Amino acid sequence: MNDPRTTASTPRVRRPHIGWARTVAAASLVLALTIAFHTVLPGSIGTLVATALPWLGWLLPMLLVGALLTKARRAWIVVAVPALVWVLMVGSVLLPLGGTANTDPDAQLTVATHNVRGASNSAAASARELAAEGAEVIALVELDADNRDAAAAELEATHPYSYMVGTVGLWSVYPIDQQVPLELGLGWRRALSADVATPNGPVSVYVVHAASFRPGDQRDRDTMLQNLGELIPQDLNDRIVVMGDFNATTFDPAMQTILGSVGEPRQSSPSWGFTWPAAFPFARIDHILERGFTPVANRVLPAGDSDHRAILTVLGND
């Protein structure tokens, strides 16, 4: 028979680090939900979280270390949830563009976009460098009068066809027609659309310089992007290019209407393709989006003396 005194004096065995395990599990759940449902977060919160999404991946190793310290197997399993969500929704962007090496070079179109920064006096340098990279269609945004005239003079010989509206401009080696200035609900013009008559058929080109984003003040930007997203599906051309400075990342809730009609190619090499600020980019707020093409190459490059980096994309015919 057991001695009751012995039984009563036996200490209770406590599970190790149970409080820390619960903390790790709660943090993992919050992170997974934030990543999975970031597009429904309202206003500035949604934009700021969307901008931070690529960087949130750095939290995963920290959670893993925390889970290892708990010595609780369930904590490791819980940490796997945000890791999987991040990889599928965000990390997959890092996969390099591939499978297009056999695209016919004669059927390709090279396009480029750059925010040249107002009052920088470097639009001519940006235009010259992008033309030297082989860009056949060039979109420059945040143009003031001096930058616009300098870019036009620089590209006059190589890109004789152009259309400029407000702070945005489009230059092409191919004829441009069907030019339309776009207000996109602002009351002033910061965007345009036009048809570029390429050797492989017409391409609708949209150039946009979205209104700035400031925490608590993003209505103008969101209005422009929403109206642009509603306009693109009405385009009758099979091939479309939308490019410029959107002041929003790909993951931003305000971009979702646009991305319902056009897509953004991955980078040619494993990269986020961040474009701003140029000195140490941490966000991709400039974009080249397409429909009806097979992306062949896509990369970010410095150009001129701007606080943005440029984007150069090679598009092949489907």
C-alpha positions, 0 to 999 in steps of 0.5 A: 500500500502507498504511503499517503505522506509520500504521495502528498509530498511528491512535487508537481511536474510543471511543463517547461516554458509554457508561458513562453510557448503561448507567447510564441504561438500567439505571435505566430497566429497574429503574424499569419493573420496579418499576412493572409488578410492584409488586403482587408486592412483599412486605410493607412494601416493596410498600406503600411502593412503591405509595404512591410510584408517582405520585411516581415519574413525576418520575424520568422527566424526569431519565432523559430528560435523562440519555439526552440527555446520552449522545447515544445513541439507544438510551438514549432508547428504553430510557427510553421503556419506564418512561414507557409503563408508568407512563402506562398503570398510574399516569398514566391515573388523572389522566384526568378523569371524563367522559361522564356529564353526561346521567345523570338527576339523580333517579337519582343518589346522593351519598355522602361519607366522612371520617376526622374524626380522633379527639379533634379535636372536629370531627366535627359540623363535618365532618358539617355541611359534607358534608351542605351539599354534598348528601351523602345517605349519609355515612360518618365514621370514627375516631370517639370517643364525643364525636365520635360524639355530636356528629355524631349530633346534627348530622345528626339532622334531615337524616339521621335514619337511622344505624348506628354500630359502634366507630369508624365510623358511617353516616348516611343520608337513606334508611332503613337496614336489614340492619345488620351489625357487621364485625370482619374478623378483628381481634377488635374492630369497625372496620367495618360493612355495611348496606343503604340503601333508596334511591328507586332500590332497595337499595344495600349500603354498607360502611364501614371504618376499617382498622388503621394501617400502620407499616413492619414492622407491617401484619398487622392492616391486611392481614387486614382488607382481605383479609377485606373483599375476600373478603366483598364478592363474596358480596353479593347486591345489584347496587349496592355502595358501599365507603368509609372510611379503608383506610390503603392507596393504590389501588395497594397490594398489600393492596387488590387483592382488594377491587378485584377486586369494586369500582372507584374512580372517577377524579376530576372534574378531573385530580388524584390525589385525595390525602387525607392529610395534609390540610395537604399531601396526598401519598397517597390512603388514603381511598376511595369504591369502587363497583359497579353505578353510573355515576360522575358526579362525584368530588372531594376537599374539606377538612372539619372539623379533621382530618388527612384530607380528605373525599371526595364522590362522585356516583353514577348508576344504570347 
